[in-house]
Amino acid sequence: VKIWAGMRRGQSQALDLAMLAMFDGIARLRLKPQDGLPHFEAAGLSSVGPFVVYRRAAGVPLGEGAIDDPARAAEIIATLGQTIDVLHGLGCTHDDLSPANILIDSGEDKDALTIIDLFDLAPPGIGAIRNHAYLPEGWERLTGQQIDRFAVVKIARAMVDEAGTDRLPALDSAISEDLDRTAIETLEPLLIAARQDLDRVNAPPVPRFVVTSPGLPDGEL
């Protein structure tokens, strides 16, 4: 349960609009629950303040654990990009995406990812609550979707650097190109690069044969 104590309707027009947008977004997510996003049980106004109720998500924040395996890194990047695309498809944005609000639950076969803290409310006069480390330059002129996409690519940049740029060359190139853009309009290049690197990492080793012949030096194919 999350409650914004002391906030009331009518305190400011900006707060009223933010609450309406939050309740509308939660209604859409309750109608179409999605893997990777919180499952909301209820939302509304109380005598204390606006509140939301959602199921507990398992995992630890992405920034707390080292992910130096290239296959894991590429898989998580792909899942993160796909989940943000789903969120945008529902007409919602996160607006404050960072490793702290991405939970990773490591299983035997695959990591499960959940993006948390989708909605937040700021007291009147404070403005939107944002992590400036994951905001692009000129973010005030960008849409919430463009800000989310930049955060995804910035997070991917750190993960690829940790896993090794030489081990994830397609992602390294796609991320560099995206970070040079004024606004990132699609995550498709990132998703394609993740699939390319996953295929490369998971491909079986190239077979090698040693050819010998009497009187000739050994050759390797």
C-alpha positions in Angstrom: 0.0 0.0 0.0 1.3 3.5 -0.9 -0.4 6.6 0.5 0.4 10.2 -0.2 -0.6 11.6 3.2 -1.9 15.2 3.4 -2.6 15.6 -0.3 -6.2 16.6 -1.2 -8.2 17.3 -4.3 -8.4 21.0 -5.0 -4.9 21.9 -3.6 -3.7 22.7 -7.1 -4.8 22.1 -10.7 -1.5 20.3 -11.4 -2.0 17.9 -8.5 -5.6 17.2 -9.5 -4.5 16.4 -13.1 -1.7 14.2 -11.8 -4.2 12.2 -9.6 -6.6 11.8 -12.6 -3.7 10.6 -14.8 -2.6 8.1 -12.1 -6.0 6.7 -11.5 -6.7 6.4 -15.2 -3.4 4.6 -15.7 -4.0 2.2 -12.9 -7.5 1.4 -14.3 -5.9 0.5 -17.6 -3.3 -1.7 -15.9 -6.0 -3.5 -13.8 -8.0 -4.1 -16.9 -4.9 -5.6 -18.7 -2.4 -6.9 -16.2 1.1 -7.3 -17.8 4.2 -9.3 -16.9 6.9 -7.0 -15.8 4.5 -4.3 -14.4 2.9 -4.1 -11.0 -0.5 -5.8 -10.4 -2.7 -3.2 -8.8 -5.5 -4.2 -6.6 -7.1 -0.9 -5.8 -6.6 2.9 -6.0 -8.6 5.9 -4.8 -9.0 8.7 -2.3 -9.1 8.3 1.4 -9.4 10.7 4.4 -5.6 10.4 4.7 -4.8 11.0 1.1 -4.7 9.3 -2.3 -3.6 5.7 -2.2 -2.8 2.6 -4.4 -2.7 -1.0 -3.4 -0.5 -3.5 -5.5 0.9 -6.9 -5.1 4.4 -7.4 -3.7 7.0 -7.9 -6.5 9.9 -10.3 -5.8 13.5 -9.4 -6.5 16.3 -6.9 -5.8 16.9 -3.6 -7.5 18.9 -3.9 -10.7 21.7 -1.6 -9.4 22.4 -3.8 -6.4 23.8 -6.8 -8.2 26.6 -7.2 -10.7 25.5 -8.7 -14.0 28.7 -9.5 -15.9 27.3 -12.4 -17.9 26.7 -11.1 -21.4 23.7 -13.4 -22.1 22.0 -12.3 -18.9 22.7 -8.6 -19.6 21.3 -8.8 -23.2 18.2 -10.7 -22.0 17.5 -8.2 -19.2 18.0 -5.3 -21.6 15.6 -6.9 -24.1 13.0 -7.5 -21.4 13.3 -4.0 -20.1 12.8 -2.5 -23.5 9.8 -4.7 -24.3 8.2 -3.9 -21.0 8.5 -0.2 -21.5 7.0 -0.6 -24.9 4.0 -2.4 -23.4 3.6 0.3 -20.8 3.6 3.0 -23.5 1.1 0.9 -25.5 -1.3 1.2 -22.6 -1.0 5.0 -22.7 1.1 5.2 -19.6 4.7 6.4 -18.9 7.0 6.0 -15.9 8.8 9.3 -16.1 11.4 8.4 -13.4 12.9 5.1 -14.5 16.2 4.1 -12.9 17.9 0.9 -11.7 16.5 1.5 -8.3 12.9 0.8 -9.5 13.7 -2.2 -11.6 13.5 -5.4 -9.7 15.3 -8.6 -10.8 14.2 -11.9 -9.5 16.9 -14.5 -10.5 15.4 -17.9 -11.2 17.0 -21.2 -12.3 16.4 -20.6 -16.0 15.6 -16.9 -16.5 15.6 -13.6 -14.7 12.1 -12.1 -14.0 11.9 -8.3 -14.2 9.4 -6.0 -12.6 9.3 -2.2 -13.0 7.9 -0.6 -9.8 7.0 2.9 -8.7 5.1 3.6 -11.9 3.2 6.5 -10.3 4.1 9.2 -7.9 2.6 12.5 -6.7 4.4 15.6 -5.7 3.1 18.2 -3.3 1.9 21.4 -4.9 4.7 23.7 -5.8 7.4 20.9 -5.8 7.1 19.7 -9.4 7.6 16.2 -10.8 9.9 13.9 -8.8 12.7 12.8 -11.1 16.1 11.2 -11.0 18.2 13.6 -13.0 21.0 11.0 -13.6 18.6 9.3 -16.1 17.2 12.4 -17.8 18.4 13.5 -21.3 19.5 17.0 -22.0 16.5 19.3 -22.7 14.2 16.8 -21.1 11.7 19.6 -20.3 10.9 19.7 -24.0 10.5 15.9 -24.4 7.5 13.6 -23.9 7.3 11.1 -21.1 7.8 8.3 -23.6 11.0 9.9 -24.9 12.3 10.3 -21.3 11.5 6.7 -20.6 13.3 5.4 -23.7 16.4 7.5 -22.8 16.5 6.0 -19.3 16.3 2.5 -20.8 19.2 3.1 -23.1 21.2 4.8 -20.3 20.6 1.8 -18.1 21.6 -0.5 -20.9 24.8 1.5 -21.4 25.9 0.7 -17.9 25.0 -3.0 -18.2 26.9 -3.4 -21.5 30.0 -1.7 -20.0 29.9 -4.0 -17.1 29.4 -7.2 -19.2 32.0 -6.1 -21.7 31.5 -4.1 -24.9 33.5 -6.6 -26.9 31.1 -9.3 -25.8 28.0 -7.3 -26.8 29.1 -5.4 -29.9 25.7 -4.9 -31.5 24.3 -3.4 -28.3 27.3 -1.3 -27.8 26.9 0.2 -31.3 23.1 0.7 -31.0 23.4 2.3 -27.6 26.0 4.8 -28.7 23.9 5.8 -31.7 20.8 6.2 -29.5 22.6 8.4 -26.9 23.6 10.7 -29.7 20.0 11.4 -30.7 18.2 14.5 -29.6 15.1 12.3 -28.8 14.8 8.5 -28.9 11.6 7.8 -30.8 11.8 4.0 -30.7 13.6 1.2 -28.8 13.5 -1.1 -31.9 17.2 -0.7 -32.7 18.1 -1.6 -29.1 15.8 -4.7 -29.2 17.2 -5.9 -32.5 20.8 -5.4 -31.2 19.9 -7.4 -28.0 18.6 -10.3 -30.1 21.7 -10.2 -32.3 24.0 -10.4 -29.4 22.0 -13.1 -27.7 22.1 -15.2 -30.8 25.9 -14.7 -31.0 26.5 -15.5 -27.3 24.3 -18.6 -27.4 25.6 -19.9 -30.7 27.5 -23.2 -30.5 31.2 -22.9 -30.8 32.6 -23.2 -34.3 33.9 -26.7 -34.8 37.6 -27.1 -35.5 39.4 -30.0 -37.1 43.1 -30.9 -37.2 44.2 -32.3 -40.5 47.3 -34.4 -40.6 49.1 -36.1 -43.5 52.5 -37.9 -43.6 55.2 -35.6 -44.7 53.1 -32.4 -44.3 52.8 -30.0 -41.3 49.5 -30.3 -39.4 46.8 -27.9 -40.4 43.8 -26.6 -38.5 40.4 -25.8 -40.0 
